[in-house]
């Protein structure tokens, strides 16, 4: 087994040299909410299943395929600030198409009861391994869960499953566990930075609390007190990595919020923090 692993590891290293730069992309979701608290279908403005940079994502409700959720598909980038700028560019374009100023743009885990949202992150140029997935669970999903609106707990375990991924045609993969970090630019850039750090430093990060049953159980149960027990270990592990100094400005605000018990508010309109005009 060790010989087979050594052969695989050498081949993976050689393959990594041919992958090109490590890029990060995303396809975050948000939902449009009426003043009465009902969902306004995104397909009214984007069309059902529209391809390209923005569209309406499908949800199976009973036997009906509906398109209530808006999804952005920004161009990938090499760093968190550039990807966040690409996301904001698409939000501005979406504002040109969403003609009803009374609608609230909501993101997070479950801003409308029963409707789960995702903040999927795409990585290319990094090998897909179980180690990397568990690092993403530990270093990205766990800290974000600590600052999530308490209502977001209802998203799990049906959605937000640890280690959830999907391979992509571009040769990379999509990490699907995270809620919609479109709740704010700070949350978005923290998610991007943590994913990049895990991909860059997968062989050098050795603290992986997602492998411990008590922390995985706390994540699914929404037990913040128990889950917070691994936060200092995660912070210590990632801060020792070579990539940390570059990415720290995006990561540290998230960890400070998690330590202080601050959570995001899914009842707010995401346009405020993203500086998207509220009226035409």
C-alpha positions in Angstrom: 0.0 0.0 0.0 2.8 2.4 0.8 4.5 1.7 -2.5 1.3 2.3 -4.4 0.8 5.6 -2.4 4.3 6.6 -3.2 3.7 6.1 -6.9 0.5 8.0 -6.8 2.1 10.9 -4.8 4.9 11.2 -7.3 2.5 11.1 -10.3 0.3 13.7 -8.6 3.3 16.0 -8.0 4.3 15.7 -11.7 0.7 16.4 -12.8 0.5 19.4 -10.5 3.4 21.0 -12.3 1.4 20.9 -15.6 -1.8 22.3 -14.1 -0.9 25.9 -14.4 -1.8 28.6 -11.9 -4.1 27.9 -9.0 -7.4 29.7 -9.7 -10.5 30.2 -7.6 -14.0 30.6 -8.9 -17.5 30.5 -7.5 -21.2 30.2 -8.1 -22.9 31.8 -5.1 -26.7 32.0 -4.8 -29.1 34.7 -3.5 -32.8 35.0 -3.4 -35.3 37.9 -4.0 -37.8 38.5 -1.2 -41.0 40.5 -1.4 -42.1 42.9 1.4 -44.5 40.2 2.5 -41.7 37.7 2.9 -42.4 35.6 -0.1 -39.9 34.5 -2.7 -40.0 36.3 -6.1 -38.7 33.8 -8.7 -35.4 34.8 -10.1 -36.6 33.4 -13.5 -38.7 36.5 -13.9 -35.6 38.5 -14.4 -33.0 36.0 -15.6 -35.0 33.2 -17.3 -35.1 29.6 -16.3 -31.8 27.9 -16.5 -30.1 30.8 -18.3 -26.4 30.1 -18.9 -23.6 32.6 -18.8 -22.6 35.0 -16.0 -25.9 35.0 -14.1 -29.0 32.9 -14.1 -31.8 31.2 -12.2 -30.9 28.0 -10.4 -33.3 25.0 -10.4 -35.0 23.7 -7.3 -37.2 20.6 -7.2 -40.3 21.2 -5.1 -42.5 18.2 -5.0 -42.7 17.1 -8.6 -42.2 20.7 -10.0 -38.9 22.1 -11.2 -38.9 25.7 -10.2 -36.3 28.5 -10.6 -36.6 30.7 -7.5 -32.9 31.2 -6.8 -30.5 33.6 -8.5 -27.0 32.4 -9.2 -23.8 34.3 -10.2 -21.0 32.8 -12.2 -18.0 35.2 -11.9 -14.8 34.8 -13.9 -12.2 32.9 -11.8 -9.2 34.8 -10.3 -5.9 34.2 -8.6 -6.7 36.1 -5.4 -9.6 36.9 -3.1 -9.9 40.6 -4.0 -10.0 40.0 -7.7 -12.7 37.4 -7.4 -14.7 39.6 -5.1 -14.4 42.4 -7.7 -15.7 40.0 -10.3 -18.7 39.1 -8.0 -19.6 42.7 -7.5 -19.4 43.3 -11.2 -22.1 40.7 -11.7 -24.2 42.0 -8.9 -24.2 45.4 -10.7 -25.3 43.7 -13.9 -28.0 41.8 -12.0 -29.3 45.1 -10.7 -29.8 46.3 -14.3 -32.1 43.3 -14.9 -34.0 43.2 -11.6 -36.6 45.9 -12.2 -38.6 45.7 -8.9 -37.0 48.1 -6.3 -39.2 46.6 -3.5 -37.5 43.3 -3.6 -34.9 42.5 -0.9 -31.8 40.6 -2.0 -31.0 38.0 0.6 -28.1 35.5 1.1 -26.6 33.4 3.8 -27.6 29.8 4.6 -31.4 30.0 4.7 -32.7 33.5 4.7 -36.2 32.2 3.7 -37.4 29.2 5.8 -37.1 26.0 3.7 -34.9 27.5 1.0 -31.2 26.6 1.4 -28.6 28.7 -0.4 -25.0 27.7 -1.3 -21.8 29.5 -1.8 -19.9 26.9 -3.9 -16.2 27.5 -4.5 -14.4 26.2 -7.5 -10.7 25.4 -7.5 -8.5 24.5 -10.4 -4.8 23.9 -10.5 -5.0 21.9 -7.2 -5.3 18.1 -6.9 -8.6 16.9 -5.5 -7.8 14.7 -2.4 -9.8 13.7 0.6 -7.2 15.6 2.7 -7.9 18.9 0.9 -11.7 18.4 1.3 -11.3 17.8 5.1 -9.1 20.9 5.3 -11.7 22.9 3.5 -14.3 21.6 6.0 -12.0 22.4 8.9 -10.6 25.8 7.9 -13.5 27.2 5.8 -16.8 25.5 6.7 -16.2 25.4 10.5 -15.3 29.1 10.9 -18.1 30.2 8.6 -20.6 28.1 10.7 -19.5 30.0 13.8 -20.6 33.4 12.3 -23.7 32.1 10.5 -27.1 33.4 11.4 -28.6 30.9 13.9 -31.4 30.2 11.4 -28.9 28.8 9.0 -28.6 25.6 11.1 -31.8 24.4 9.4 -29.7 24.1 6.1 -27.9 21.1 7.6 -27.6 18.2 7.2 -29.6 18.0 4.0 -27.4 20.7 2.5 -24.0 21.8 3.6 -22.7 18.3 4.0 -19.1 18.1 5.0 -16.8 17.1 2.2 -19.4 17.7 -0.5 -17.8 18.3 -3.9 -18.4 17.9 -7.6 -15.8 17.6 -10.4 -16.0 20.2 -13.1 -15.5 20.2 -16.9 -12.7 22.8 -16.5 -10.6 20.1 -14.8 -11.0 21.4 -11.3 -13.6 20.8 -8.7 -16.4 22.6 -6.9 -16.5 22.6 -3.1 -20.2 22.7 -2.2 -20.4 22.7 1.6 -20.4 26.5 2.3 -23.5 28.7 2.7 -23.9 31.7 0.5 -21.2 34.1 1.6 -22.7 36.8 -0.6 -24.0 38.0 2.8 -21.1 40.5 2.7 -17.8 41.2 0.8 -15.9 40.4 4.0 -17.5 36.9 4.3 -16.9 36.3 0.6 -13.2 37.3 0.7 -12.6 35.2 3.9 -14.1 32.2 2.2 -12.0 32.7 -0.9 -8.8 33.2 1.1 -9.3 30.2 3.3 -10.0 28.0 0.3 -6.9 29.3 -1.4 -4.8 28.7 1.6 -6.0 25.1 2.0 -5.3 24.4 -1.7 -1.8 26.0 -1.5 -0.8 24.4 1.8 -2.6 21.1 1.8 0.6 19.2 2.6 1.7 21.5 5.4 -1.5 21.9 7.4 -1.7 19.2 10.0 -4.6 20.2 12.2 -7.8 18.8 10.7 -10.6 18.9 13.2 -13.2 17.8 10.6 -11.7 14.3 11.2 -12.8 14.4 14.8 -16.3 13.1 15.4 -17.2 15.7 18.1 -16.5 18.6 15.9 -18.3 17.1 12.9 -21.3 16.4 15.2 -21.2 20.0 16.6 -21.2 21.4 13.0 -24.3 19.4 12.1 -26.1 20.2 15.4 -25.3 23.9 15.2 -23.5 23.6 18.6 -21.4 26.7 18.5 -19.9 26.2 22.0 -18.4 22.8 21.0 -17.4 23.8 17.5 -15.6 26.9 18.8 -13.2 24.6 20.7 -11.3 24.0 17.5 -11.0 27.6 16.4 -7.7 28.4 18.1 -6.1 25.2 16.7 -7.2 26.2 13.2 -5.9 29.7 13.6 -2.6 28.4 14.9 -2.2 25.9 12.1 -3.0 28.3 9.2 -1.0 31.2 10.7 2.1 29.1 10.5 1.6 28.5 6.7 3.7 30.3 4.2 0.6 31.7 2.4 -0.9 33.2 5.6 0.7 36.6 5.6 -0.6 37.4 2.2 -4.1 36.2 3.0 -4.4 37.2 6.6 -6.1 40.6 5.9 -9.1 38.6 4.5 -9.1 35.8 7.1 -8.5 37.6 10.4 -11.8 39.6 10.5 -13.7 36.3 10.2 -11.9 34.7 13.1 -12.3 37.9 15.2 -16.0 37.8 14.6 -16.2 34.0 15.5 -14.3 34.6 18.7 -16.5 37.5 19.8 -19.7 35.6 19.0 -20.8 37.9 16.2 -23.1 36.4 13.6 -24.3 37.7 10.2 -27.9 38.8 9.8 -29.8 37.1 7.0 -32.7 39.6 7.1 -30.5 42.4 5.6 -30.3 43.3 2.0 -26.9 42.3 0.6 -26.8 45.3 -1.8 -25.9 47.6 1.1 -22.5 46.0 1.9 -21.7 45.3 -1.7 -22.5 49.0 -2.6 -25.1 48.1 -5.2 -27.6 50.9 -5.9 -30.9 50.2 -4.3 -32.9 52.1 -6.8 -32.5 52.8 -10.5 
